[in-house]
């Protein structure tokens, strides 16, 4: 491992170059990374990369889930809870059953149990790919919220299906009642464990004299603590991390000060970015190791099976999307539901967003080489691995490359008529300034008349309230202010050459300038 460390360092740099290329050509970076890894794997000098599933599940999965949960709006998650839950649990189960029937019917040597195992592996869509595409193309906020919410839960349900199918293959029998009870236990206990661990960290943040670095370390430890605590009693570690992450994210303003929140947000953004990049690159690099184990099945046959399962998944998700919307429209006659789209365009984009990714590959790799407790090879393991890789590659490339085109072509309307992020930001800025001035005048009228410093603060809010609607003036002022901030940095660096100047003080001033510039960019 040590002698390969320089290779992984170079790999990270190569990933950054590919992501910059993806940004330049306006293609979602997971697609470019998988294709880049695939092309890189064809170079003879590149070491063969064999992915350890435990590495994916333990090292990568908890922080990636936690970062996604931290960015998720609980308000939007709860608003669309019915359709999110149906796709995260019911549709995953239905997809697994359909894949099981197709695989057992058309792939030689596949039983229903093996087909169900394959279905559990390939059923969960990957959120990172869809989110990366939706950030570059305007889509309704409700669609974004549903896709993000579904992605937090479907990994858990698919891994639960995978676990039960694995037992069925190894033991040769399956008791539905026991499996159903275990299914609910794994879900509910996983959520409970995640919330329990999150409450412990909540109390640590609240009761202990933490600083910025300690708060950050707590957030780095929390997802692993949630995942390991749940997995140690054989319940869903994924749901533990998701539920715990949502809880702590919702209460972050109570347990962290502004400095901690800024540091945590910036560190987690960078960490999630690097981890996602590595995972998608490793998927592409894993092809040679996966291809070698096909055995008697020819490459053409294996690719054909992969295309078949990919087609089933794409068509099945599209049908499920339309079925879910039809059911939502029907049930809205009797209960209150979040507004369902009344045309076919929204469900099509939602159905087309089902790209597969890291969880599918990690699950396939975690299939044991031999049936537990024996020396009997696990049936069809290598073919399942190859089919999974083909599904990931095809869904990422075909759906990922065409999704922006479909979004632009269909011109989705926002049923809630949300203003743009920029317009809503300016509206809230004006509202905050207006409310702040009113509060000062009502509660601190005397101080406002006698304290010059308070008058200056009030004047800033008054100007912000009056000028926030004037874009041209804001643009001119912003450019001038940015130029002056740049000059201030130059002056500080020049003064820092004097040995009598304390460099720590200079760095503090430079950090203040950085914060001021960041605040200006967000204004």
C-alpha positions as CSV (number, residue, x, y, z in Angstrom):
1,X,0.0,0.0,0.0
2,X,2.8,2.4,0.9
3,X,4.5,2.1,-2.5
4,X,1.2,3.0,-4.2
5,X,0.8,6.2,-2.2
6,X,2.4,8.4,-4.8
7,X,0.0,6.9,-7.4
8,X,-3.0,7.9,-5.3
9,X,-1.6,11.5,-4.8
10,X,-1.3,11.8,-8.6
11,X,-4.7,10.3,-8.9
12,X,-6.2,13.1,-6.8
13,X,-4.5,15.7,-9.0
14,X,-5.8,13.9,-12.1
15,X,-9.3,14.0,-10.6
16,X,-9.1,17.8,-10.1
17,X,-8.0,18.2,-13.7
18,X,-10.9,16.1,-14.9
19,X,-13.4,18.1,-12.8
20,X,-12.1,21.3,-14.2
21,X,-12.6,19.9,-17.6
22,X,-16.1,18.8,-16.7
23,X,-16.9,22.3,-15.5
24,X,-15.4,23.8,-18.7
25,X,-17.5,21.6,-21.0
26,X,-20.5,21.8,-18.7
27,X,-20.9,18.0,-18.1
28,X,-21.6,16.6,-14.6
29,X,-18.2,15.6,-13.2
30,X,-19.2,12.0,-12.1
31,X,-19.6,11.1,-15.8
32,X,-16.2,12.5,-16.7
33,X,-14.5,10.8,-13.7
34,X,-15.9,7.4,-14.5
35,X,-14.9,7.7,-18.1
36,X,-11.5,9.1,-17.1
37,X,-11.0,6.2,-14.7
38,X,-12.0,3.7,-17.4
39,X,-9.6,5.2,-19.9
40,X,-6.8,5.3,-17.3
41,X,-7.3,1.6,-16.5
42,X,-6.5,0.7,-20.1
43,X,-2.9,2.1,-19.7
44,X,-0.7,-0.9,-19.0
45,X,1.5,1.0,-16.5
46,X,-1.4,1.9,-14.2
47,X,-1.7,-0.5,-11.2
48,X,-4.8,-2.7,-11.1
49,X,-7.2,-1.2,-8.6
50,X,-9.2,-3.7,-6.5
51,X,-11.8,-1.8,-4.4
52,X,-12.2,-3.1,-0.9
53,X,-16.0,-2.9,-0.1
54,X,-15.3,-2.4,3.6
55,X,-13.3,0.6,2.6
56,X,-16.2,2.0,0.7
57,X,-18.8,1.3,3.3
58,X,-16.8,2.4,6.3
59,X,-14.5,5.1,5.1
60,X,-16.5,6.7,2.3
61,X,-20.2,6.1,2.9
62,X,-20.7,7.6,6.4
63,X,-19.1,11.0,5.6
64,X,-20.8,11.2,2.2
65,X,-24.2,10.5,3.7
66,X,-23.6,12.9,6.6
67,X,-22.5,15.7,4.2
68,X,-25.7,15.2,2.1
69,X,-27.9,15.1,5.2
70,X,-26.2,18.3,6.5
71,X,-27.1,20.1,3.3
72,X,-30.7,18.8,3.1
73,X,-33.6,21.0,4.1
74,X,-35.7,19.2,6.7
75,X,-38.7,21.4,5.8
76,X,-38.6,20.3,2.2
77,X,-37.8,16.7,3.2
78,X,-40.9,16.6,5.4
79,X,-43.1,18.4,2.8
80,X,-42.4,15.7,0.2
81,X,-42.1,12.8,2.7
82,X,-44.8,10.6,1.0
83,X,-43.3,10.5,-2.5
84,X,-39.7,10.4,-1.0
85,X,-40.7,7.4,1.2
86,X,-42.4,5.6,-1.6
87,X,-39.4,5.8,-3.9
88,X,-36.9,5.1,-1.1
89,X,-38.6,2.0,0.1
90,X,-41.6,0.7,-1.9
91,X,-40.1,1.5,-5.4
92,X,-36.7,0.0,-4.4
93,X,-38.5,-3.2,-3.3
94,X,-40.6,-3.3,-6.5
95,X,-37.5,-2.7,-8.7
96,X,-35.7,-5.5,-6.9
97,X,-38.6,-7.9,-7.6
98,X,-38.8,-6.9,-11.3
99,X,-35.0,-7.3,-11.8
100,X,-35.2,-10.7,-10.0
101,X,-37.9,-11.9,-12.4
102,X,-36.1,-10.6,-15.5
103,X,-32.7,-12.0,-14.4
104,X,-34.0,-15.4,-13.5
105,X,-35.9,-15.6,-16.8
106,X,-33.3,-14.4,-19.2
107,X,-29.8,-14.9,-17.7
108,X,-28.7,-18.5,-17.6
109,X,-27.9,-19.8,-14.1
110,X,-29.8,-17.1,-12.2
111,X,-32.3,-18.2,-9.6
112,X,-35.0,-15.8,-8.2
113,X,-32.8,-15.4,-5.1
114,X,-29.8,-14.4,-7.2
115,X,-32.0,-12.1,-9.2
116,X,-33.3,-10.5,-6.1
117,X,-29.7,-10.0,-4.9
118,X,-28.9,-8.3,-8.2
119,X,-32.0,-6.2,-7.8
120,X,-31.0,-5.0,-4.4
121,X,-27.6,-4.0,-5.7
122,X,-28.7,-2.0,-8.7
123,X,-32.0,-0.5,-7.4
124,X,-30.7,2.7,-5.6
125,X,-30.1,5.7,-7.8
126,X,-27.0,7.8,-7.0
127,X,-27.8,11.3,-5.8
128,X,-24.4,12.9,-6.5
129,X,-24.8,12.6,-10.3
130,X,-28.3,14.0,-10.4
131,X,-27.5,16.8,-8.1
132,X,-24.4,17.8,-10.1
133,X,-26.6,18.0,-13.2
134,X,-29.4,19.9,-11.6
135,X,-27.0,22.5,-10.2
136,X,-26.0,23.4,-13.8
137,X,-29.5,23.5,-15.3
138,X,-32.6,25.2,-13.8
139,X,-35.1,22.8,-12.4
140,X,-38.1,23.4,-10.0
141,X,-37.1,23.5,-6.4
142,X,-39.6,20.7,-5.6
143,X,-37.9,18.3,-8.0
144,X,-34.5,19.0,-6.5
145,X,-35.9,18.4,-3.0
146,X,-37.5,15.1,-3.9
147,X,-34.4,13.7,-5.7
148,X,-32.1,14.7,-2.7
149,X,-34.5,13.3,-0.1
150,X,-34.9,10.1,-2.0
151,X,-31.2,9.6,-2.2
152,X,-30.8,9.9,1.5
153,X,-33.0,6.9,2.1
154,X,-32.9,4.6,-0.9
155,X,-29.3,3.4,-0.1
156,X,-30.5,2.0,3.2
157,X,-33.5,0.2,1.8
158,X,-31.5,-1.3,-1.1
159,X,-28.8,-2.6,1.3
160,X,-31.5,-4.1,3.5
161,X,-32.9,-6.0,0.5
162,X,-29.3,-7.0,-0.5
163,X,-28.7,-8.4,3.1
164,X,-31.9,-10.5,3.0
165,X,-31.2,-11.8,-0.5
166,X,-27.7,-12.7,0.4
167,X,-29.0,-14.8,3.3
168,X,-31.6,-16.5,1.0
169,X,-28.9,-17.4,-1.6
170,X,-26.6,-18.8,1.1
171,X,-29.2,-20.7,3.1
172,X,-31.5,-21.7,0.3
173,X,-34.7,-20.6,2.1
174,X,-36.6,-17.4,2.7
175,X,-39.3,-16.8,5.3
176,X,-41.3,-13.8,4.2
177,X,-42.8,-13.0,7.7
178,X,-39.4,-13.1,9.4
179,X,-37.9,-11.0,6.6
180,X,-40.7,-8.4,6.9
181,X,-40.4,-8.1,10.6
182,X,-36.6,-7.8,10.3
183,X,-37.0,-5.2,7.6
184,X,-39.0,-2.9,9.9
185,X,-36.7,-3.6,12.8
186,X,-33.6,-2.7,10.8
187,X,-35.2,0.6,9.6
188,X,-36.7,1.7,12.9
189,X,-33.7,0.7,15.0
190,X,-31.3,2.3,12.6
191,X,-33.2,5.6,12.9
192,X,-33.4,5.3,16.7
193,X,-29.6,4.6,17.0
194,X,-28.8,7.5,14.7
195,X,-30.9,9.9,16.7
196,X,-29.6,8.6,20.1
197,X,-25.9,9.2,19.0
198,X,-26.8,12.6,17.5
199,X,-28.3,13.6,20.9
200,X,-25.1,12.6,22.6
201,X,-23.1,14.9,20.2
202,X,-25.7,17.6,20.6
203,X,-25.1,17.6,24.4
204,X,-21.3,17.5,23.9
205,X,-21.5,20.6,21.8
206,X,-23.9,22.3,24.2
207,X,-22.3,21.4,27.6
208,X,-18.6,21.3,26.9
209,X,-16.4,24.4,26.4
210,X,-15.7,23.6,22.8
211,X,-14.0,25.9,20.3
212,X,-14.0,25.9,16.5
213,X,-11.5,23.0,16.0
214,X,-13.3,20.8,18.6
215,X,-16.7,21.5,17.0
216,X,-15.2,20.5,13.6
217,X,-13.7,17.3,15.0
218,X,-17.0,16.3,16.6
219,X,-18.7,16.6,13.2
220,X,-16.0,14.4,11.6
221,X,-16.4,11.7,14.3
222,X,-20.2,11.8,14.5
223,X,-21.1,10.0,11.2
224,X,-18.7,7.1,12.0
225,X,-20.0,6.8,15.5
226,X,-23.6,6.6,14.2
227,X,-22.7,4.1,11.5
228,X,-20.6,1.8,13.7
229,X,-23.2,1.9,16.6
230,X,-25.9,0.8,14.2
231,X,-23.9,-1.8,12.3
232,X,-22.7,-3.3,15.6
233,X,-26.2,-4.5,16.4
234,X,-26.9,-5.3,12.7
235,X,-29.3,-2.5,11.9
236,X,-29.1,0.1,9.1
237,X,-26.0,2.2,9.5
238,X,-27.1,4.3,6.5
239,X,-30.3,5.4,8.2
240,X,-28.5,6.0,11.4
241,X,-26.2,8.5,9.7
242,X,-29.0,10.1,7.7
243,X,-31.3,10.6,10.7
244,X,-28.5,11.7,13.0
245,X,-27.1,14.1,10.3
246,X,-30.6,15.7,9.7
247,X,-31.1,16.2,13.5
248,X,-27.7,17.9,14.0
249,X,-28.0,20.0,10.9
250,X,-31.4,21.2,12.0
251,X,-30.0,22.3,15.4
252,X,-26.6,23.5,14.3
253,X,-27.5,27.1,15.2
254,X,-28.0,26.0,18.8
255,X,-24.8,24.1,19.2
256,X,-22.2,26.1,17.2
257,X,-21.3,29.7,17.0
258,X,-20.8,31.5,13.7
259,X,-17.1,30.7,13.5
260,X,-17.7,27.0,13.9
261,X,-20.5,26.9,11.4
262,X,-18.3,28.7,8.8
263,X,-15.4,26.3,9.4
264,X,-17.6,23.2,9.4
265,X,-19.3,24.2,6.2
266,X,-16.1,24.9,4.3
267,X,-14.3,21.8,5.5
268,X,-17.2,19.4,4.8
269,X,-17.7,21.0,1.4
270,X,-14.1,20.2,0.5
271,X,-14.1,16.7,2.1
272,X,-17.3,15.7,0.3
273,X,-15.9,17.0,-3.0
274,X,-12.7,15.0,-2.7
275,X,-14.4,11.8,-1.5
276,X,-17.0,11.9,-4.3
277,X,-14.3,12.4,-6.9
278,X,-12.2,9.5,-5.6
279,X,-15.2,7.2,-5.5
280,X,-16.2,7.8,-9.1
281,X,-12.7,7.6,-10.4
282,X,-12.2,4.2,-8.6
283,X,-15.4,2.9,-10.2
284,X,-13.8,3.5,-13.6
285,X,-10.4,2.1,-12.6
286,X,-12.1,-1.1,-11.3
287,X,-13.1,-2.5,-14.7
288,X,-10.0,-4.6,-15.5
289,X,-10.2,-6.5,-12.1
290,X,-14.0,-7.0,-12.7
291,X,-13.6,-8.2,-16.3
292,X,-11.0,-10.8,-15.5
293,X,-13.4,-12.9,-13.4
294,X,-16.2,-13.5,-16.0
295,X,-15.1,-17.1,-16.5
296,X,-17.2,-19.0,-19.1
297,X,-19.4,-16.1,-19.8
298,X,-18.2,-14.1,-22.9
299,X,-17.7,-10.4,-22.8
300,X,-20.4,-9.9,-25.4
301,X,-22.9,-11.9,-23.4
302,X,-22.1,-10.1,-20.2
303,X,-22.5,-6.7,-21.8
304,X,-25.8,-7.9,-23.2
305,X,-27.1,-8.9,-19.8
306,X,-25.9,-5.5,-18.4
307,X,-27.8,-3.6,-21.2
308,X,-30.9,-5.7,-20.5
309,X,-30.9,-4.9,-16.7
310,X,-30.1,-1.2,-17.5
311,X,-33.1,-1.0,-19.8
312,X,-35.3,-2.6,-17.1
313,X,-34.2,-0.1,-14.5
314,X,-34.7,2.9,-16.8
315,X,-38.1,1.9,-17.9
316,X,-39.2,0.7,-14.5
317,X,-38.2,4.0,-12.9
318,X,-40.1,6.0,-15.5
319,X,-43.2,3.9,-15.0
320,X,-42.9,4.3,-11.3
321,X,-42.6,8.1,-11.5
322,X,-45.8,8.3,-13.5
323,X,-47.5,5.8,-11.3
324,X,-46.5,7.8,-8.2
325,X,-47.8,11.1,-9.6
326,X,-51.0,9.5,-10.7
327,X,-51.5,8.0,-7.2
328,X,-50.6,11.4,-5.6
329,X,-53.2,13.2,-7.8
330,X,-55.8,10.6,-6.9
331,X,-55.1,10.6,-3.1
332,X,-55.1,14.4,-3.0
333,X,-58.8,14.2,-3.3
334,X,-59.0,12.8,0.2
335,X,-55.9,14.1,2.0
336,X,-53.6,17.1,1.8
337,X,-50.6,16.5,-0.3
338,X,-47.6,18.5,-1.5
339,X,-48.5,19.9,-5.0
340,X,-48.1,17.2,-7.6
341,X,-47.2,18.2,-11.2
342,X,-50.2,18.1,-13.5
343,X,-48.2,17.4,-16.7
344,X,-45.9,14.6,-17.9
345,X,-42.7,16.6,-18.0
346,X,-41.8,16.7,-14.3
347,X,-42.2,12.9,-13.8
348,X,-40.2,12.2,-16.9
349,X,-37.2,14.2,-15.6
350,X,-37.6,12.6,-12.1
351,X,-37.7,9.2,-13.7
352,X,-34.7,9.9,-16.0
353,X,-32.6,11.0,-13.0
354,X,-32.0,7.4,-11.8
355,X,-28.2,7.1,-12.4
356,X,-26.5,4.4,-10.4
357,X,-23.2,4.9,-8.5
358,X,-21.0,4.0,-5.6
359,X,-23.4,2.1,-3.3
360,X,-24.3,-0.3,-6.1
361,X,-20.7,-1.1,-6.8
362,X,-19.8,-1.4,-3.1
363,X,-22.7,-3.8,-2.5
364,X,-21.7,-6.0,-5.4
365,X,-18.1,-6.1,-4.3
366,X,-19.2,-7.1,-0.8
367,X,-20.6,-10.4,-2.1
368,X,-18.4,-13.1,-0.5
369,X,-16.1,-15.1,-2.8
370,X,-17.3,-18.4,-1.1
371,X,-20.6,-19.2,0.6
372,X,-20.2,-18.5,4.3
373,X,-18.7,-21.5,6.2
374,X,-17.9,-23.5,3.0
375,X,-15.4,-23.6,0.2
376,X,-18.2,-23.5,-2.4
377,X,-17.8,-20.5,-4.8
378,X,-20.6,-18.0,-4.5
379,X,-22.8,-18.5,-7.6
380,X,-22.5,-15.9,-10.4
381,X,-20.5,-13.4,-8.3
382,X,-18.3,-12.2,-11.1
383,X,-21.2,-11.8,-13.5
384,X,-23.2,-9.8,-11.0
385,X,-20.1,-7.5,-10.5
386,X,-19.8,-7.0,-14.3
387,X,-23.5,-6.3,-14.8
388,X,-23.4,-3.8,-11.9
389,X,-20.5,-2.0,-13.6
390,X,-22.3,-1.9,-16.9
391,X,-25.4,-0.5,-15.3
392,X,-23.4,2.2,-13.5
393,X,-21.6,3.1,-16.7
394,X,-24.6,3.2,-19.0
395,X,-26.9,5.1,-16.6
396,X,-24.2,7.7,-15.9
397,X,-23.2,8.2,-19.5
398,X,-26.6,7.8,-21.3
399,X,-28.9,9.4,-18.8
400,X,-26.3,11.8,-17.4
401,X,-25.4,13.3,-20.8
402,X,-28.9,13.6,-22.0
403,X,-30.6,14.8,-18.8
404,X,-29.5,18.5,-19.2
405,X,-30.8,18.4,-22.8
406,X,-34.2,17.0,-21.7
407,X,-34.4,19.6,-18.9
408,X,-33.8,22.5,-21.4
409,X,-36.1,20.9,-24.0
410,X,-39.0,20.4,-21.7
411,X,-38.7,23.8,-19.9
412,X,-40.1,22.7,-16.6
413,X,-42.3,25.2,-14.8
414,X,-42.1,25.6,-11.0
415,X,-45.5,24.7,-9.6
416,X,-44.8,26.8,-6.5
417,X,-43.6,29.8,-8.6
418,X,-40.5,30.2,-6.5
419,X,-38.4,33.3,-7.4
420,X,-34.8,32.7,-8.4
421,X,-32.2,32.3,-5.7
422,X,-30.8,35.7,-6.5
423,X,-34.2,37.5,-6.4
424,X,-35.2,35.7,-3.1
425,X,-31.8,36.6,-1.6
426,X,-32.3,40.3,-2.4
427,X,-35.9,40.2,-1.1
428,X,-34.8,38.7,2.2
429,X,-31.9,41.2,2.5
430,X,-34.4,44.1,2.2
431,X,-36.8,42.5,4.6
432,X,-34.0,41.9,7.2
433,X,-32.8,45.5,6.9
434,X,-36.3,46.8,7.2
435,X,-37.1,44.6,10.2
436,X,-33.8,45.5,11.9
437,X,-34.3,49.2,11.6
438,X,-37.8,48.9,12.9
439,X,-36.6,46.9,15.9
440,X,-33.9,49.5,16.7
441,X,-36.4,52.3,16.6
442,X,-38.9,50.5,18.8
443,X,-36.5,49.2,21.5
444,X,-33.4,51.4,21.4
445,X,-34.7,54.8,20.3
446,X,-32.7,56.7,23.0
447,X,-29.5,54.8,22.2
448,X,-30.0,55.4,18.5
449,X,-30.1,59.2,19.1
450,X,-27.1,59.3,21.4
451,X,-24.7,56.6,20.2
452,X,-22.8,57.5,17.0
453,X,-21.6,53.9,16.5
454,X,-25.2,52.6,16.6
455,X,-26.2,55.3,14.1
456,X,-23.6,54.1,11.7
457,X,-24.9,50.5,12.0
458,X,-28.5,51.8,11.3
459,X,-27.2,53.8,8.4
460,X,-25.7,50.6,6.8
461,X,-29.0,48.8,7.1
462,X,-30.8,51.8,5.7
463,X,-28.5,51.9,2.7
464,X,-28.8,48.2,2.2
465,X,-32.6,48.5,2.2
466,X,-32.5,51.3,-0.4
467,X,-29.8,50.1,-2.7
468,X,-30.4,46.3,-2.8
469,X,-32.9,46.8,-5.7
470,X,-30.4,48.9,-7.7
471,X,-28.3,46.3,-9.5
472,X,-26.2,48.7,-11.6
473,X,-25.1,50.7,-8.6
474,X,-24.4,47.5,-6.6
475,X,-22.2,46.2,-9.4
476,X,-20.2,49.4,-9.6
477,X,-19.8,49.6,-5.8
478,X,-18.9,46.0,-5.6
479,X,-16.1,46.3,-8.2
480,X,-14.6,49.4,-6.5
481,X,-14.8,47.7,-3.1
482,X,-13.2,44.5,-4.4
483,X,-10.3,46.6,-5.9
484,X,-9.8,48.4,-2.6
485,X,-9.8,45.1,-0.7
486,X,-7.1,43.8,-3.1
487,X,-5.0,46.9,-2.4
488,X,-5.4,46.4,1.3
489,X,-4.0,42.9,1.0
490,X,-1.0,44.3,-0.9
491,X,-0.4,46.9,1.8
492,X,-0.6,44.3,4.6
493,X,1.9,42.0,2.8
494,X,4.2,45.0,2.3
495,X,4.0,46.0,6.0
496,X,4.5,42.4,7.0
497,X,8.1,42.6,5.6
498,X,9.0,44.8,8.5
499,X,10.4,42.5,11.3
500,X,8.7,44.7,13.9
501,X,5.2,43.8,12.6
502,X,3.5,40.9,14.2
503,X,2.6,38.4,11.5
504,X,-0.2,36.8,13.5
505,X,-1.9,40.2,13.6
506,X,-1.4,40.6,9.8
507,X,-3.0,37.1,9.2
508,X,-6.0,38.1,11.3
509,X,-6.4,41.2,9.2
510,X,-6.1,39.2,6.0
511,X,-8.8,36.7,7.3
512,X,-11.0,39.7,8.0
513,X,-10.6,40.9,4.4
514,X,-11.4,37.4,3.1
515,X,-14.6,37.3,5.1
516,X,-15.5,40.8,3.9
517,X,-14.9,39.8,0.3
518,X,-17.0,36.6,0.8
519,X,-19.8,38.6,2.3
520,X,-19.6,41.0,-0.6
521,X,-19.9,38.2,-3.1
522,X,-23.0,36.9,-1.4
523,X,-24.7,40.3,-1.2
